[in-house]
Amino acid sequence: MSTLVILAHPNLETSRVNKAWKEALEQHHEVTVHDLYATYPDFKIDVTREQQLLVSHDRIVFQFPFYWYSSPALLKEWQDVVLSYGWAYGQSGTQLHGKEFVLAVSTGGPADAYRPDGYNRFMMEELLSPFRAMANLTGMTYLPPYIESGVRTLTAEQLELSARHLVEHVTEVHLIRK
């Protein structure tokens, strides 16, 4: 199964976890890592190229740090221009039907901050629901996300384990579907 990882991190060199994830994913022969900020520093997205990348892969992964309860700006711009009506959704927008969709998200705060009684007051599943809705609208199968919380305090060993677990998560063919 071919997997396209759409990486969206505006400061990848300063991110221990997303950088480690990227490096680990690049070692897997069936994974293509596509760094949006490296490719489009000017935010001028080549829609045709991006759509071709999507069509040529079976599983799509969005990898990003959780910013203000969403993704970084370039990933949102990418969604706005690439996932167009008549291509990704709408009556004739079936190009992504049957593909699988996975999120790989890092948070600075600990996991217990993302609970109704926690600091952020919402579960991660609730906060990520717009991505689930996007997958639904575009005909993709939403698979369980990979979420690494508290990344600011990960030890080197935990970071290595996180990268290994992410690779396993996004490359497994038999992920449990939600």
C-alpha positions in Angstrom: 0.0 0.0 0.0 1.5 3.3 -1.0 1.3 6.1 1.6 1.5 9.8 1.1 2.5 11.8 4.2 1.6 15.5 3.8 3.8 17.1 6.3 2.9 20.6 7.5 5.3 22.2 10.0 6.4 25.8 9.5 9.5 25.3 11.7 10.5 21.7 11.1 14.1 22.2 12.1 13.0 23.3 15.6 10.6 20.4 16.1 12.2 17.3 17.7 9.1 15.1 17.2 8.0 16.0 13.7 11.5 16.0 12.4 12.1 12.5 13.9 8.8 11.3 12.4 9.8 12.6 9.0 13.2 11.0 9.1 11.7 7.6 10.2 8.9 7.7 7.6 11.4 8.5 4.8 13.2 5.2 5.6 10.0 3.2 4.6 10.0 2.3 1.0 6.2 2.6 0.5 6.0 6.0 2.1 6.3 9.4 0.3 6.9 12.3 2.6 5.8 15.6 1.1 6.9 18.7 3.1 4.5 21.5 2.3 6.5 24.3 3.9 9.7 23.2 2.1 7.8 22.9 -1.3 5.6 26.0 -1.0 7.3 28.6 1.2 5.4 31.3 -0.7 2.0 29.5 -0.2 1.6 29.2 -4.0 0.4 25.7 -4.3 0.6 23.7 -7.5 -2.9 22.2 -7.4 -2.4 19.8 -10.4 0.8 18.4 -8.9 -0.9 17.9 -5.5 -3.9 16.2 -7.0 -1.7 13.9 -8.9 0.2 13.0 -5.7 -3.1 12.2 -4.0 -4.4 10.0 -6.9 -1.2 8.0 -7.0 -1.3 6.9 -3.3 -3.7 4.6 -1.4 -3.4 6.1 2.0 -3.1 9.8 2.8 -1.6 11.1 6.1 -1.7 14.6 7.4 1.3 15.1 9.8 1.3 18.4 11.7 1.7 20.0 15.2 -1.6 21.0 16.7 -1.8 24.8 16.5 -4.6 26.7 18.0 -6.8 23.6 17.9 -6.2 22.9 14.2 -3.4 22.6 11.7 -0.8 25.1 10.6 -2.0 27.7 8.0 -0.4 26.1 4.9 -2.2 22.8 5.4 -5.5 24.7 5.6 -4.6 26.6 2.4 -3.7 23.3 0.8 -7.1 21.9 1.7 -8.9 24.9 0.4 -7.3 24.9 -3.1 -6.4 21.2 -3.7 -9.6 19.6 -2.4 -11.8 21.4 -4.9 -15.4 21.0 -5.8 -15.9 18.6 -8.7 -12.5 17.0 -8.0 -12.5 15.9 -4.3 -16.2 16.3 -3.5 -19.5 17.2 -5.2 -21.4 15.2 -7.8 -18.4 14.4 -9.9 -15.8 14.8 -7.2 -14.8 11.2 -6.6 -11.0 11.3 -7.0 -10.4 10.4 -3.4 -13.1 7.8 -2.9 -11.9 4.6 -1.4 -8.6 6.1 -0.1 -7.6 5.9 3.5 -7.0 8.9 5.7 -4.9 9.1 8.8 -3.8 12.0 11.1 -0.4 12.2 12.7 -0.6 15.0 15.3 1.8 16.2 17.9 0.7 18.4 20.9 2.9 20.3 23.3 0.5 19.8 26.1 0.0 16.5 27.9 -2.8 14.1 26.9 -4.8 14.8 30.1 -5.2 18.4 29.0 -7.4 17.2 26.2 -10.4 16.0 28.3 -13.6 17.6 29.4 -12.1 18.3 32.8 -8.7 19.1 31.4 -7.0 22.4 30.5 -8.4 22.5 27.0 -11.9 21.2 27.9 -12.3 19.1 24.8 -11.2 15.6 23.8 -8.7 15.4 20.9 -11.4 13.4 18.9 -13.7 16.4 19.2 -11.0 18.9 18.2 -10.0 16.7 15.2 -13.6 16.3 13.9 -13.2 18.8 11.0 -10.6 16.4 9.5 -13.0 13.5 10.0 -15.7 15.5 8.3 -13.3 16.3 5.4 -12.5 12.6 5.0 -16.2 11.8 4.9 -17.0 14.6 2.4 -14.2 13.4 0.1 -15.1 9.7 0.3 -12.0 8.7 2.2 -12.1 6.2 5.0 -11.0 7.9 8.3 -8.7 5.7 10.3 -7.6 6.1 13.9 -5.2 9.1 14.3 -1.8 8.8 15.8 -1.5 11.5 18.5 1.7 12.1 20.5 1.0 14.5 23.4 3.5 16.2 25.7 6.2 16.3 23.0 8.1 19.1 24.7 9.1 16.7 27.5 9.9 13.5 25.5 13.2 11.8 26.3 15.4 10.7 23.4 14.2 7.1 24.0 10.6 8.2 24.0 11.2 10.2 20.8 12.7 7.2 19.0 9.8 5.0 20.2 7.3 7.5 19.0 8.8 7.6 15.5 8.9 3.9 15.3 5.2 3.6 16.5 4.2 6.3 14.0 5.7 4.4 11.1 4.0 1.2 12.2 0.7 3.1 12.6 0.6 4.7 9.2 1.9 1.7 7.2 -0.3 -1.0 8.8 -2.8 -2.2 6.2 -5.2 -3.6 8.8 -5.8 -0.5 10.9 -9.0 -0.7 12.9 -11.5 1.6 11.2 -13.6 4.0 13.2 
